[in-house]
Amino acid sequence: MELALTITNLVLAAIMAGIFGVWVYFLAYMTKSFRQSPMLESFDRTSVRRFPKVSVILPARNEGGYIARCLDSLLGQDYPNFEIIAINDSSTDRTGEIMKAYAANDLRVIHIDASSKPEGWTGKNWACYQGYLRARGELLMFTDADSKHLPSAMSFAVGHIVSENLEALTAVPRLICNDFWTKMTLPVLATFLHTRFSPIRVNNPNTKTGYFFGSFFIITRSTYEAIGTHEGVKEELVEDGALGGKVKAGKFRMKMVRGESQIDAVWARDLPTLWQGLRRFMIPVYYQDKVDAYMMVMAVFFILFAPFASLPYLLVASFAGNISFQILFGLQISAIALIMVTIAVQCRFGIFQSPVYAFAAPLSGGLISFSFISAIVDAKKKGAVSWRDRKYTITKNQNPVS
């Protein structure tokens, strides 16, 4: 019995050592990303001598609680040459009425009621495509209805594009958390984001990583058309990431900057939308490569949740009283401490909320792990993903974020 317990302890200790190493990498890379990522406000202002027309494409479905705030922030931009194409995506609340009222009072706002989406399109992609057809700008700026922009956001973004001769730019927004579940979960997700989709990686022409934040990205009309517009990603549920991947794959000049001081975006409204948002990411991954999806679920479970889930085992192992338990105890407690420190740093410098939410790491790790597991279980079901009051059935042709 003691031999079996010793072997089990040493196996678990090896796993904890691996988990500890992963979080050392996360913390180091995330800290590097915070220090080295360019800011939206930083560019050569002296080289900006022209102001190309910007068409802001703003799709909205049932955003009656946010759309006025977003439109007010857009109309308050200090950039001198823009229009706003506000697309009502078959809303059942007052979103369309609010858009019409703004269009009636300001000629810069053009209101569109999107027609019913054709078969094979997601709602947002169809709405964005309808906005593009009406847009007249040389630059297309895509944003979400639950975002808010400081008056200088557009000027800063266009300044980057003009001064650096870019073809696309996206900004990391400040992600607003309205409920406890999002506040505890988002720092963990953002930690992964700063490693996989860091501006350092996206801005490196030698990597294949491309990504757009749906709350704010600007792309030249010619580049948008060259990558196939939203029609080229019409089935994608994570369409912003897919578009960014196509821009990077096409070798276009793109840049990601930190824009938390200029742009706010609501990431999730409540626990149900958080749960569906997590599933929305995983199910397309499953259809792209089942083995990769299973491996990702296992990796997430071990990295995020296993150190906490296996704590009760320490009580059993402590009775062995040998060196294997001491090794396991030291590595497991060290891994848990490092997880909490990393999440606290992300809370402080990435999400800009209290580091106290790092203590909810066991809950957030469990929520993310089991949402991914449920996504794999339900992947083949009709209407597996519910998003913006619509149900989607994912097909094997859809791609995960690259």
C-alpha positions in Angstrom: 0.0 0.0 0.0 2.8 2.4 0.9 4.7 1.6 -2.3 1.6 2.3 -4.4 1.0 5.6 -2.5 4.7 6.6 -3.1 4.5 5.9 -6.8 1.2 7.9 -7.0 2.8 10.8 -5.2 5.8 10.9 -7.5 3.6 10.7 -10.6 1.4 13.6 -9.3 4.6 15.5 -8.3 5.8 15.2 -11.9 2.5 16.6 -13.1 2.6 19.5 -10.7 6.1 20.3 -11.7 4.9 20.5 -15.3 2.0 22.7 -14.3 4.3 24.9 -12.3 6.5 25.3 -15.4 3.6 26.3 -17.6 2.5 29.0 -15.2 6.1 30.3 -14.9 6.0 30.7 -18.7 2.5 32.4 -18.5 3.7 34.9 -15.9 6.9 35.7 -17.7 5.4 36.1 -21.2 2.4 38.1 -19.8 4.7 40.5 -18.0 6.8 40.9 -21.1 3.6 41.6 -23.1 2.5 44.3 -20.7 5.9 46.0 -20.9 6.6 45.8 -24.6 3.2 46.0 -26.3 2.6 49.3 -28.2 -0.1 51.7 -27.0 -2.9 53.1 -29.1 -1.7 56.6 -28.1 1.9 56.1 -29.4 2.7 57.0 -33.0 4.4 59.7 -35.0 1.8 62.4 -35.0 3.9 64.8 -37.1 3.6 62.5 -40.1 -0.2 62.6 -40.2 -1.2 65.1 -42.9 -4.3 63.4 -44.4 -7.6 62.2 -43.0 -9.1 59.3 -45.1 -12.8 58.8 -44.7 -13.7 56.2 -42.1 -16.8 54.1 -42.3 -17.7 52.8 -38.8 -19.7 49.5 -39.2 -21.8 49.0 -36.1 -23.9 45.8 -36.1 -26.4 45.4 -33.2 -28.9 42.7 -32.1 -31.0 43.4 -29.0 -28.6 46.0 -27.7 -31.1 48.5 -26.4 -29.2 48.9 -23.2 -25.9 49.8 -24.8 -26.5 51.1 -28.3 -27.1 54.8 -27.3 -24.0 54.9 -25.2 -21.9 53.5 -28.1 -23.4 55.9 -30.7 -22.8 58.8 -28.4 -19.2 57.9 -28.0 -18.7 57.5 -31.7 -20.4 60.7 -32.6 -18.1 62.5 -30.1 -15.0 61.4 -32.0 -12.6 64.3 -32.7 -11.6 62.7 -36.1 -12.9 65.0 -38.9 -14.0 62.6 -41.6 -16.2 59.6 -40.7 -19.7 58.1 -41.1 -21.5 55.5 -39.0 -23.3 52.6 -40.6 -25.6 51.3 -37.9 -27.1 47.9 -38.8 -30.1 46.6 -36.9 -29.7 42.8 -36.9 -33.3 41.7 -36.6 -33.6 43.0 -33.0 -36.8 42.3 -31.0 -36.1 45.2 -28.6 -35.8 49.0 -29.1 -32.4 48.8 -30.8 -33.8 49.6 -34.3 -35.8 52.5 -33.0 -32.9 54.1 -31.2 -30.7 53.8 -34.3 -33.4 55.5 -36.4 -33.7 58.3 -33.9 -29.9 58.9 -34.1 -30.0 58.8 -37.9 -32.8 61.4 -38.0 -30.8 63.8 -35.8 -27.3 63.4 -37.3 -26.5 63.0 -41.0 -23.3 61.1 -40.1 -25.4 58.1 -39.0 -26.9 55.8 -41.6 -29.4 53.3 -40.3 -29.9 49.9 -42.0 -32.4 47.1 -41.1 -30.5 44.0 -42.2 -32.6 41.5 -44.2 -33.0 38.0 -42.8 -29.6 36.2 -42.9 -29.2 33.7 -45.7 -28.5 30.1 -45.0 -24.9 29.5 -44.0 -24.3 32.9 -42.5 -24.1 33.9 -38.8 -26.2 36.9 -37.9 -23.3 39.3 -37.1 -21.3 38.4 -40.2 -24.3 39.1 -42.4 -25.0 42.4 -40.7 -21.4 43.5 -41.1 -21.5 42.6 -44.7 -24.6 44.7 -45.2 -22.8 47.6 -43.6 -19.9 47.2 -45.9 -22.1 47.4 -49.0 -23.3 50.8 -47.8 -20.0 52.1 -46.6 -18.2 54.8 -48.6 -15.0 55.1 -46.6 -11.4 54.2 -47.6 -11.0 52.7 -44.1 -13.6 50.4 -42.5 -13.8 50.5 -38.7 -15.7 47.6 -37.1 -16.9 47.8 -33.5 -19.5 46.3 -31.2 -22.6 47.9 -29.8 -21.6 47.3 -26.2 -18.3 49.2 -26.7 -17.5 52.8 -25.7 -14.8 55.0 -27.2 -13.0 58.1 -25.9 -13.1 61.0 -28.4 -9.5 60.5 -29.5 -9.8 56.7 -30.2 -10.4 57.0 -33.9 -7.8 59.7 -34.5 -5.2 57.6 -32.7 -6.1 54.5 -34.8 -6.0 56.3 -38.1 -2.8 58.0 -37.1 -1.1 54.6 -36.7 -2.4 53.4 -40.1 -1.3 56.6 -41.9 2.0 57.2 -40.2 3.1 53.5 -40.5 1.4 52.7 -43.8 -0.6 49.8 -42.2 -3.4 47.9 -43.8 -5.1 46.8 -40.6 -5.0 47.7 -36.9 -6.8 46.3 -33.8 -6.8 47.5 -30.3 -7.1 45.6 -27.0 -10.0 47.1 -25.2 -10.5 47.4 -21.5 -12.9 44.5 -20.8 -15.7 45.4 -18.5 -17.0 42.7 -16.1 -20.5 43.3 -14.8 -21.0 40.2 -12.7 -19.0 38.0 -10.2 -18.6 35.0 -12.6 -17.1 37.2 -15.3 -14.8 39.0 -12.8 -13.4 35.8 -11.6 -13.1 34.1 -15.0 -11.9 36.8 -17.3 -8.4 37.2 -15.7 -7.7 33.5 -16.3 -8.8 33.8 -19.9 -6.9 37.0 -20.4 -3.8 35.3 -19.2 -4.1 32.8 -22.0 -4.9 35.7 -24.4 -1.7 37.5 -23.5 0.4 34.4 -24.4 -1.4 33.2 -27.5 -2.6 36.5 -29.0 -0.2 39.0 -27.5 0.6 42.1 -29.5 4.2 40.9 -29.4 3.2 37.8 -31.3 0.7 39.4 -33.7 3.1 42.2 -34.6 5.9 39.8 -35.4 5.9 39.1 -39.2 7.6 35.8 -38.6 4.7 34.3 -36.7 1.4 33.0 -38.1 -0.6 34.5 -35.3 -3.2 37.0 -36.5 -6.2 38.3 -34.4 -8.7 41.1 -34.3 -10.7 42.3 -31.3 -14.3 42.6 -32.5 -14.8 45.7 -30.3 -12.3 47.7 -32.4 -10.4 47.0 -35.6 -9.8 49.2 -38.7 -8.9 47.7 -42.0 -8.4 49.3 -45.5 -11.2 48.6 -47.9 -8.8 47.1 -50.4 -7.5 44.7 -47.8 -11.0 43.8 -46.5 -12.0 42.9 -50.1 -8.8 41.0 -50.8 -9.4 38.6 -47.8 -13.0 38.0 -49.0 -14.9 40.4 -46.7 -17.2 38.9 -44.0 -18.4 36.6 -46.8 -15.1 34.7 -46.4 -15.9 34.0 -42.8 -19.7 33.9 -43.0 -20.1 30.7 -40.9 -17.5 31.7 -38.2 -18.8 32.4 -34.7 -15.4 33.9 -33.8 -15.4 36.0 -36.9 -13.0 38.7 -35.6 -10.3 36.2 -34.9 -10.9 34.5 -38.2 -10.6 37.8 -40.1 -7.4 38.7 -38.3 -6.0 35.3 -39.2 -6.7 35.8 -42.9 -5.0 39.2 -42.8 -1.9 37.8 -41.3 -1.9 34.8 -43.6 -2.2 37.2 -46.6 1.0 39.0 -45.5 -0.8 42.3 -45.1 0.7 44.9 -42.8 -1.2 44.6 -39.5 -0.7 45.8 -36.0 -2.2 45.1 -32.5 -1.9 47.8 -29.9 -3.2 48.2 -26.3 -6.2 50.5 -26.2 -7.5 50.0 -22.7 -7.2 53.8 -22.0 -9.4 54.6 -25.0 -11.9 51.8 -25.5 -14.2 49.9 -23.2 -16.1 46.7 -24.1 -18.4 44.5 -22.2 -17.1 40.9 -22.4 -20.0 39.0 -20.9 -23.3 40.1 -19.4 -24.0 37.2 -16.9 -23.2 33.5 -16.2 -25.3 32.1 -19.2 -23.6 34.4 -21.8 -20.2 33.6 -20.2 -20.9 29.8 -20.4 -22.1 30.1 -24.0 -19.1 32.3 -24.9 -16.7 29.6 -23.7 -18.6 26.9 -25.6 -18.7 29.1 -28.7 -14.9 28.9 -28.8 -14.4 25.2 -28.3 -17.0 23.6 -30.6 -15.4 24.9 -33.8 -12.1 23.6 -32.5 -13.7 20.2 -32.2 -14.8 20.1 -35.8 -11.5 21.3 -37.1 -9.5 18.6 -35.3 -11.1 16.3 -32.7 -7.7 15.1 -31.4 -6.6 18.7 -30.8 -9.9 19.5 -29.1 -9.5 16.6 -26.7 -5.9 17.5 -26.0 -6.9 21.1 -25.4 -9.6 20.1 -22.9 -7.2 17.9 -21.0 -4.5 20.5 -20.9 -7.0 23.2 -19.7 -8.3 20.8 -17.0 -4.8 20.0 -15.7 -3.4 23.6 -16.0 -6.4 25.4 -14.4 -8.2 22.9 -12.2 -6.2 19.8 -11.3 -4.0 21.5 -8.7 -7.1 22.5 -6.7 -9.2 19.4 -7.4 -6.4 17.2 -6.1 -6.0 19.0 -2.8 -8.1 16.5 -0.9 -5.6 13.8 -2.0 -3.0 15.6 0.1 -4.9 14.6 3.2 -4.7 10.9 2.2 -1.1 11.1 1.1 0.0 12.9 4.3 -0.5 9.6 6.2 2.4 8.1 4.2 4.8 10.5 5.9 7.6 9.8 3.4 9.7 12.0 1.2 7.3 11.5 -1.8 4.6 13.3 0.1 6.8 16.2 1.0 7.9 16.5 -2.7 4.3 16.5 -3.9 3.1 18.9 -1.1 5.8 21.4 -2.0 5.2 21.3 -5.7 1.4 21.4 -5.5 1.3 24.4 -3.1 3.9 26.2 -5.2 1.8 25.6 -8.3 -1.3 26.9 -6.6 0.5 30.0 -5.3 2.0 30.7 -8.7 -1.4 30.4 -10.4 -2.9 32.9 -7.9 0.0 35.3 -8.3 -0.2 35.2 -12.1 -4.0 35.8 -12.0 -3.5 38.7 -9.5 -1.0 40.3 -11.9 -3.5 40.0 -14.7 -6.3 41.5 -12.6 -4.1 44.5 -11.7 -2.4 45.3 -15.0 -4.7 43.7 -17.6 -8.3 43.7 -16.4 -7.8 46.6 -14.0 -9.9 45.1 -11.2 -9.1 43.9 -7.7 -6.5 41.2 -7.4 -8.7 39.6 -4.7 -10.5 37.7 -7.6 -7.4 35.6 -7.9 -8.6 33.7 -4.9 -11.5 32.5 -7.0 -9.1 30.5 -9.2 -10.6 27.1 -8.2 -14.0 28.3 -9.3 -12.9 29.9 -12.6 -10.7 26.9 -13.4 -13.6 24.5 -12.9 -16.1 26.7 -14.9 -13.7 26.9 -17.9 -12.8 23.3 -17.8 -16.4 22.0 -17.5 -17.7 24.4 -20.2 -15.1 23.0 -22.6 -16.1 19.5 -21.6 -19.8 20.2 -22.1 -19.0 21.7 -25.5 -17.2 18.6 -26.7 -20.1 16.4 -25.4 -22.7 18.6 -27.2 -20.7 19.4 -30.3 -22.8 17.1 -32.6 -26.1 18.3 -31.4 -28.3 20.6 -33.4 -28.2 24.1 -32.1 -25.2 23.3 -29.9 -24.3 27.0 -29.5 -26.7 29.7 -28.4 -25.5 33.3 -29.1 -27.4 36.6 -29.2 -30.8 34.8 -29.0 -29.9 32.5 -31.9 -29.0 28.9 -32.0 -26.2 27.7 -34.3 -25.2 24.2 -35.5 -21.5 24.1 -36.1 -20.2 22.3 -39.2 -16.9 20.7 -39.9 -16.0 23.5 -42.3 -15.7 26.1 -39.6 -12.3 27.0 -38.4 -11.0 27.9 -34.9 -9.1 31.1 -34.3 -5.6 30.8 -35.9 
